[in-house]
């Protein structure tokens, strides 16, 4: 059974999807053992507590720089004996220390079809604003391994939704969350825990 540690910064609907998936048996061979938040008082922490999952609050603002913060988070994850780290709406960029400590053991959900609308500055509603401004007709979400390159690691799963004429960023975000994120993330977590993701260079293949 793999220890899953989830990193959050906000409302935690993706965390909730993971908790529900664990309960219903969608996630095989994995258990959420810890939730770490980069912000105090966010609802994701409440969701963890309601489900008896231990939490740690590590506010980014309490640390001098990215390196010090990354070291603290990495040490916490080592203490927690994390086998898999899930960035579920984690809005803080960490440096390469954590990638070295957990190579190809970290996955992120990004609310767009990578390699479009990703990288620095593309997070949360900003992503959907950019999608609408550019006028693309399809958007979605991507689950990928976390590497040194922001949103640049090997892609594991992607799913799509249509972009509709009268969408607002909020409406599009909700469509992507409901139809893609909350399904894809638990699926990818289970595939990882079952050792079904094969990595070949920059590509991943799902073992049958
Ligand atoms: C989700 O849409 C997630 O894909 C996105 O933030 C939202 C968090 O919602 N993540 C990023 O933009 C990361 N670059 P949640 O807290 O309700 O899961």
Boltz pocket constraint, residues with backbone or C-beta under 6 A from the ligand:
constraints:
  - pocket:
      binder: B
      contacts: [[A, 9], [A, 10], [A, 11], [A, 12], [A, 13], [A, 14], [A, 15], [A, 44], [A, 88], [A, 89], [A, 90], [A, 91], [A, 109], [A, 110], [A, 111], [A, 122], [A, 123], [A, 124], [A, 127], [A, 173], [A, 177], [A, 181]]
      max_distance: 6.0
